[in-house]
Amino acid sequence: MLPPRDICQHNISDFNSKYPHSRFNLFWSYKQQVEKTGASVLDEPHLDQTTTHINGMLCDPEFVVVLTGIPPYSVVRSILEGVADTYNKIRHITLGDGKMATIRQDLALIYTALRGITNTDQAYHDPDTSGSYFIVGKSKVLMFIWGQTPGFDDRVRHAFDSRLYSPTPERLHAALSKDKRRYTPEEFCHILEELDRWVQAWPHNNGGVSLQSLYPAWPTGRIIDVTYLH
């Protein structure tokens, strides 16, 4: 199961004391201002500003993806523009609502369509011959624009792989680990569907409060990401 309330609260508080003005906080505030009107951060009027935020995150060494190769700004913008319609189909679905399985096809599509937003270095091939894609750049971009997936960098995947809390539900995908960096679209969907069930079950063992209530300024995916970064 996801960590209990006291661990989540401690990790969130510790993170915020170290990074009170994180890129994510700045972007999420911007996203909330845009989307409370019914617009989308990937709509044409907002796409340039959104791309500037996302490109800044991708190029920031703290987000660990820059060394894999980041495309030019114009390519980042084109990729984000290309997923705008699919994003609009998933953006109101949240972890813990039990609806992740209903957008499986759209999740797989957007995961695939984010190819090339990182891992452009010739040493990388995305996807590989088995149809598996690097997860980190795609999940970090989705964590920013959607908020319902952790960033799944090495530290977070290692924590999921090594830290289980009682009661233990079905594991996330058996191959989710620090050492595996590529996942098929189907595996990515499976991970989020299982995580959806974890978030649904979490209140039953934590006083009935929702996971997001621990820090309402963040979406659920970000709360999980920060919790497992420690």
Long-range contacts (C-beta under 8 A, 24 or more apart in sequence): 1-164, 1-165, 1-166, 1-167, 1-168, 1-169, 1-198, 1-201, 1-202, 1-205, 2-165, 2-198, 2-199, 2-202, 2-211, 2-224, 2-227, 3-163, 3-165, 3-227, 3-228, 4-165, 4-205, 4-206, 5-206, 5-207, 5-209, 5-214, 7-227, 8-211, 8-214, 8-223, 8-227, 9-214, 10-230, 11-226, 11-227, 11-229, 11-230, 12-214, 12-215, 12-218, 12-223, 12-226, 12-227, 14-230, 15-226, 15-229, 15-230, 23-53, 23-56, 23-57, 23-60, 23-62, 23-63, 24-57, 24-143, 24-144, 24-218, 24-222, 25-217, 26-53, 27-53, 27-54, 27-57, 27-144, 28-144, 28-147, 28-217, 28-218, 28-219, 28-222, 31-144, 31-145, 31-147, 35-91, 40-84, 40-87, 40-88, 40-91, 41-145, 42-80, 42-81, 42-83, 42-84, 42-87, 42-88, 42-145, 43-84, 47-77, 47-80, 47-81, 47-84, 48-77, 50-80, 50-145, 51-76, 51-77, 51-80, 53-144, 54-80, 54-141, 54-144, 54-145, 57-140, 57-141, 57-144, 58-117, 58-118, 58-137, 58-140, 58-141, 63-140, 63-151, 63-153, 64-136, 64-153, 64-154, 65-118, 65-119, 65-136, 65-137, 65-140, 68-118, 68-119, 68-120, 68-121, 68-124, 68-134, 68-136, 68-137, 69-118, 69-119, 69-120, 69-121, 69-124, 70-117, 70-118, 70-120, 71-116, 71-117, 71-120, 75-116, 75-117, 76-117, 79-113, 79-114, 79-116, 79-117, 80-117, 80-141, 80-145, 82-113, 83-110, 83-113, 83-114, 86-110, 86-113, 87-145, 87-146, 90-146, 90-148, 91-146, 93-148, 94-147, 94-148, 94-219, 94-220, 95-148, 95-149, 95-192, 95-195, 95-196, 95-199, 95-211, 95-220, 95-221, 95-224, 96-196, 96-199, 96-200, 96-202, 96-210, 96-211, 96-212, 96-220, 97-196, 97-200, 98-196, 98-197, 98-200, 99-196, 100-189, 100-192, 100-193, 100-195, 100-196, 101-193, 101-196, 104-189, 104-193, 107-185, 107-188, 107-189, 107-192, 108-185, 108-186, 108-188, 108-189, 109-185, 110-142, 111-138, 111-142, 111-185, 111-188, 111-189, 112-185, 114-138, 114-141, 114-142, 117-141, 126-182, 127-182, 127-184, 128-182, 130-184, 131-184, 131-185, 132-182, 132-183, 132-184, 132-187, 133-182, 133-183, 133-184, 133-185, 133-188, 134-181, 134-182, 135-181, 135-182, 135-183, 135-188, 136-181, 138-188, 139-188, 142-221, 143-221, 143-222, 143-225, 146-219, 146-221, 147-218, 147-219, 147-220, 147-221, 147-222, 148-192, 148-219, 148-220, 148-221, 149-192, 149-195, 149-221, 150-221, 150-222, 150-224, 150-225, 150-228, 151-225, 152-225, 154-178, 154-181, 155-228, 155-229, 156-225, 156-228, 156-229, 159-228, 159-229, 160-228, 163-228, 167-201, 167-205, 169-194, 169-197, 169-198, 169-201, 170-194, 170-197, 195-224, 199-224
